Amino acid sequence: MALFDKVKEQANQLAQKAQEAGKAGQAKVQDAQSKRKADGILRQLGAAYYAQRSGTAGSDNNAEIDRLIGELKTYEAEHGPIGGADDDAPSSSASDAAPTSSAAEAPKDADTPEGGFKL
């Protein structure tokens, strides 16, 4: 019976871990969906603002801008500030940085043509 109890305990542990992983995955999906919604609202707000500034806005454009800002404030109240550090915004990394040495810094030989290529 001891073997059966061990197998049963391991199965319970695996089921619990699978349930936790499922909850974590669901949370990530919901987070991605809410970010997509905020991106859509921001895009609409940008389009409304552009229409206003370019003189092509309709008569209800100010009301539309106010509505979109209200939606964004509601989003921020539920999910935190838009554009925070945990968003998927691109960040600079070592691969984005300029190389430390370049052809312009390297000493030029008399027979090296412009551009640093030797023939």
Backbone as CSV, one residue per row, in Angstrom:
resi,resn,N_x,N_y,N_z,CA_x,CA_y,CA_z,C_x,C_y,C_z
1,MET,0.800,-1.195,0.000,0.000,0.000,0.000,0.843,1.259,0.000
2,ALA,2.045,1.196,0.525,2.889,2.389,0.604,3.214,2.906,-0.799
3,LEU,3.425,2.012,-1.739,3.723,2.427,-3.107,2.526,3.144,-3.720
4,PHE,1.347,2.611,-3.483,0.138,3.248,-4.003,-0.044,4.644,-3.413
5,ASP,0.243,4.803,-2.128,0.127,6.124,-1.485,1.121,7.116,-2.076
6,LYS,2.340,6.662,-2.365,3.350,7.538,-2.971,2.916,7.989,-4.360
7,VAL,2.410,7.062,-5.149,1.958,7.385,-6.499,0.802,8.368,-6.444
8,LYS,-0.112,8.141,-5.512,-1.264,9.030,-5.366,-0.809,10.432,-4.965
9,GLU,0.141,10.538,-4.041,0.661,11.833,-3.600,1.355,12.564,-4.751
10,GLN,2.143,11.862,-5.532,2.821,12.478,-6.677,1.808,12.947,-7.721
11,ALA,0.778,12.185,-7.936,-0.256,12.584,-8.889,-0.956,13.844,-8.408
12,ASN,-1.223,13.930,-7.126,-1.847,15.131,-6.564,-0.937,16.348,-6.717
13,GLN,0.356,16.162,-6.486,1.314,17.260,-6.634,1.374,17.727,-8.083
14,LEU,1.398,16.774,-8.999,1.429,17.128,-10.422,0.160,17.863,-10.846
15,ALA,-0.961,17.420,-10.345,-2.221,18.073,-10.675,-2.240,19.502,-10.132
16,GLN,-1.716,19.702,-8.935,-1.669,21.040,-8.344,-0.739,21.946,-9.152
17,LYS,0.421,21.443,-9.559,1.353,22.234,-10.359,0.753,22.587,-11.719
18,ALA,0.049,21.643,-12.309,-0.601,21.912,-13.592,-1.678,22.974,-13.443
19,GLN,-2.401,22.930,-12.351,-3.443,23.923,-12.099,-2.824,25.309,-11.914
20,GLU,-1.713,25.387,-11.175,-1.023,26.661,-10.974,-0.495,27.207,-12.297
21,ALA,0.057,26.346,-13.125,0.564,26.773,-14.421,-0.568,27.266,-15.314
22,GLY,-1.701,26.609,-15.251,-2.858,27.037,-16.023,-3.350,28.404,-15.596
23,LYS,-3.356,28.656,-14.288,-3.778,29.966,-13.781,-2.795,31.045,-14.210
24,ALA,-1.511,30.740,-14.157,-0.496,31.713,-14.568,-0.625,32.010,-16.063
25,GLY,-0.867,30.989,-16.852,-1.050,31.187,-18.294,-2.279,32.013,-18.594
26,GLN,-3.348,31.769,-17.883,-4.585,32.535,-18.073,-4.360,33.994,-17.708
27,ALA,-3.608,34.242,-16.633,-3.318,35.620,-16.224,-2.517,36.344,-17.293
28,LYS,-1.565,35.645,-17.906,-0.760,36.261,-18.974,-1.628,36.581,-20.191
29,VAL,-2.532,35.701,-20.531,-3.423,35.939,-21.662,-4.302,37.152,-21.394
30,GLN,-4.857,37.233,-20.193,-5.701,38.378,-19.844,-4.903,39.675,-19.851
31,ASP,-3.663,39.627,-19.383,-2.803,40.810,-19.385,-2.516,41.265,-20.810
32,ALA,-2.221,40.321,-21.687,-1.952,40.665,-23.089,-3.194,41.252,-23.753
33,GLN,-4.357,40.694,-23.443,-5.598,41.209,-24.021,-5.881,42.628,-23.541
34,SER,-5.623,42.893,-22.271,-5.878,44.246,-21.756,-4.886,45.245,-22.342
35,LYS,-3.643,44.832,-22.554,-2.664,45.728,-23.188,-3.068,46.023,-24.629
36,ARG,-3.573,45.014,-25.330,-4.042,45.233,-26.697,-5.197,46.219,-26.731
37,LYS,-6.094,46.103,-25.749,-7.225,47.019,-25.675,-6.727,48.444,-25.449
38,ALA,-5.775,48.617,-24.520,-5.223,49.947,-24.255,-4.525,50.494,-25.493
39,ASP,-3.802,49.645,-26.214,-3.144,50.092,-27.446,-4.165,50.578,-28.464
40,GLY,-5.278,49.878,-28.573,-6.332,50.286,-29.500,-6.934,51.632,-29.112
41,ILE,-7.156,51.814,-27.820,-7.711,53.089,-27.352,-6.721,54.215,-27.623
42,LEU,-5.448,53.963,-27.352,-4.427,54.983,-27.615,-4.352,55.322,-29.103
43,ARG,-4.487,54.325,-29.946,-4.462,54.568,-31.393,-5.656,55.435,-31.803
44,GLN,-6.832,55.123,-31.276,-8.018,55.922,-31.587,-7.861,57.352,-31.079
45,LEU,-7.285,57.496,-29.889,-7.056,58.831,-29.338,-6.086,59.614,-30.205
46,GLY,-5.051,58.966,-30.667,-4.090,59.622,-31.555,-4.729,60.048,-32.860
47,ALA,-5.580,59.193,-33.411,-6.260,59.535,-34.665,-7.212,60.708,-34.459
48,ALA,-7.912,60.736,-33.335,-8.837,61.839,-33.053,-8.073,63.141,-32.848
49,TYR,-6.955,63.055,-32.153,-6.146,64.252,-31.929,-5.559,64.763,-33.241
50,TYR,-5.081,63.835,-34.075,-4.542,64.224,-35.376,-5.621,64.904,-36.220
51,ALA,-6.820,64.344,-36.220,-7.920,64.947,-36.979,-8.222,66.348,-36.461
52,GLN,-8.165,66.516,-35.158,-8.420,67.827,-34.571,-7.337,68.825,-34.986
53,ARG,-6.090,68.411,-34.898,-4.983,69.321,-35.214,-4.864,69.610,-36.706
54,SER,-5.269,68.661,-37.538,-5.155,68.860,-38.983,-6.389,69.536,-39.576
55,GLY,-7.408,69.755,-38.767,-8.603,70.445,-39.235,-9.610,69.559,-39.936
56,THR,-9.480,68.258,-39.811,-10.404,67.334,-40.482,-11.363,66.669,-39.501
57,ALA,-11.407,67.155,-38.267,-12.237,66.526,-37.237,-13.703,66.855,-37.444
58,GLY,-14.545,65.920,-37.042,-15.988,66.133,-37.089,-16.435,66.974,-35.906
59,SER,-17.709,67.261,-35.862,-18.250,68.127,-34.812,-18.226,67.458,-33.441
60,ASP,-18.210,66.132,-33.392,-18.217,65.429,-32.112,-16.831,64.940,-31.695
61,ASN,-15.784,65.496,-32.289,-14.428,65.029,-32.027,-14.006,65.276,-30.578
62,ASN,-14.360,66.435,-30.016,-13.976,66.709,-28.623,-14.633,65.727,-27.672
63,ALA,-15.880,65.375,-27.923,-16.567,64.394,-27.084,-15.901,63.015,-27.218
64,GLU,-15.459,62.678,-28.431,-14.780,61.403,-28.653,-13.447,61.368,-27.910
65,ILE,-12.703,62.463,-27.932,-11.436,62.533,-27.203,-11.693,62.389,-25.705
66,ASP,-12.700,63.066,-25.193,-13.036,62.962,-23.767,-13.429,61.537,-23.395
67,ARG,-14.180,60.858,-24.260,-14.595,59.479,-24.003,-13.385,58.547,-23.959
68,LEU,-12.465,58.725,-24.917,-11.280,57.875,-24.968,-10.375,58.110,-23.758
69,ILE,-10.240,59.361,-23.338,-9.439,59.659,-22.152,-10.083,59.023,-20.920
70,GLY,-11.394,59.045,-20.848,-12.094,58.380,-19.746,-11.830,56.882,-19.729
71,GLU,-11.833,56.258,-20.898,-11.540,54.828,-20.974,-10.110,54.535,-20.518
72,LEU,-9.182,55.405,-20.912,-7.789,55.200,-20.512,-7.615,55.380,-19.006
73,LYS,-8.332,56.325,-18.427,-8.260,56.507,-16.973,-8.821,55.285,-16.250
74,THR,-9.889,54.715,-16.776,-10.447,53.490,-16.198,-9.445,52.347,-16.305
75,TYR,-8.801,52.245,-17.463,-7.775,51.206,-17.660,-6.652,51.373,-16.637
76,GLU,-6.186,52.612,-16.470,-5.093,52.851,-15.526,-5.507,52.533,-14.094
77,ALA,-6.742,52.794,-13.744,-7.217,52.484,-12.403,-7.223,50.979,-12.149
78,GLU,-7.493,50.193,-13.202,-7.562,48.743,-13.061,-6.206,48.065,-13.209
79,HIS,-5.362,48.592,-14.132,-4.138,47.887,-14.502,-2.855,48.642,-14.197
80,GLY,-2.948,49.862,-13.710,-1.752,50.653,-13.454,-1.465,51.576,-14.631
81,PRO,-0.448,52.389,-14.486,-0.155,53.394,-15.513,0.205,52.775,-16.858
82,ILE,-0.185,53.467,-17.899,0.153,53.037,-19.256,1.582,53.467,-19.539
83,GLY,2.329,52.594,-20.187,3.710,52.927,-20.528,4.667,52.692,-19.383
84,GLY,4.304,51.832,-18.445,5.163,51.519,-17.320,6.336,50.657,-17.751
85,ALA,7.208,50.374,-16.815,8.419,49.607,-17.095,8.107,48.163,-17.482
86,ASP,6.954,47.629,-17.101,6.658,46.236,-17.409,5.933,46.049,-18.729
87,ASP,5.707,47.134,-19.453,5.081,47.010,-20.766,6.065,46.426,-21.765
88,ASP,5.589,46.052,-22.903,6.417,45.455,-23.931,7.121,46.488,-24.788
89,ALA,7.374,47.634,-24.239,8.066,48.676,-24.975,9.507,48.255,-25.191
90,PRO,10.044,48.560,-26.373,11.427,48.194,-26.625,12.354,48.970,-25.695
91,SER,13.350,48.310,-25.193,14.322,48.963,-24.338,15.696,48.810,-24.950
92,SER,16.586,49.706,-24.600,17.927,49.621,-25.158,18.679,48.517,-24.450
93,SER,19.498,47.844,-25.183,20.312,46.792,-24.614,21.706,46.891,-25.195
94,ALA,22.566,46.030,-24.793,23.935,46.068,-25.272,23.999,45.860,-26.782
95,SER,23.085,45.078,-27.327,23.108,44.848,-28.770,22.648,46.071,-29.548
96,ASP,21.868,46.981,-28.901,21.418,48.195,-29.563,22.467,49.291,-29.534
97,ALA,23.424,49.194,-28.636,24.416,50.243,-28.474,25.360,50.269,-29.662
98,ALA,25.934,51.433,-29.893,26.889,51.586,-30.987,28.147,50.803,-30.647
99,PRO,28.807,50.258,-31.660,30.033,49.517,-31.394,31.090,50.445,-30.806
100,THR,31.960,49.892,-29.970,32.955,50.709,-29.296,34.104,51.080,-30.227
101,SER,34.387,50.267,-31.209,35.435,50.618,-32.159,34.836,50.648,-33.554
102,SER,35.256,51.615,-34.309,34.736,51.734,-35.664,35.880,51.960,-36.632
103,ALA,35.565,51.877,-37.889,36.573,52.081,-38.919,37.109,53.503,-38.883
104,ALA,36.289,54.459,-38.462,36.721,55.853,-38.412,37.777,56.058,-37.334
105,GLU,37.753,55.266,-36.255,38.706,55.407,-35.172,39.994,54.643,-35.448
106,ALA,39.947,53.665,-36.304,41.114,52.844,-36.578,42.134,53.631,-37.386
107,PRO,43.419,53.409,-37.125,44.435,54.106,-37.918,44.369,53.660,-39.367
108,LYS,44.542,54.606,-40.259,44.445,54.295,-41.687,45.827,54.078,-42.269
109,ASP,45.926,53.034,-43.069,47.152,52.793,-43.819,47.143,53.683,-45.049
110,ALA,48.287,53.947,-45.586,48.392,54.808,-46.763,47.744,54.156,-47.979
111,ASP,47.755,52.810,-48.044,47.188,52.131,-49.203,45.737,51.691,-48.988
112,THR,45.099,52.071,-47.880,43.726,51.704,-47.631,42.817,52.755,-48.228
113,PRO,41.938,52.363,-49.163,41.041,53.342,-49.760,39.977,53.809,-48.757
114,GLU,39.246,54.860,-49.125,38.170,55.405,-48.299,37.183,54.285,-47.975
115,GLY,36.726,54.188,-46.757,35.787,53.162,-46.332,36.457,52.035,-45.605
116,GLY,37.791,52.011,-45.553,38.505,51.033,-44.764,38.661,49.675,-45.414
117,PHE,38.427,49.539,-46.732,38.565,48.256,-47.407,39.944,48.153,-48.024
118,LYS,40.530,46.996,-47.877,41.815,46.743,-48.536,41.549,45.864,-49.749
119,LEU,42.189,46.188,-50.812,42.042,45.398,-52.030,43.195,44.500,-52.254
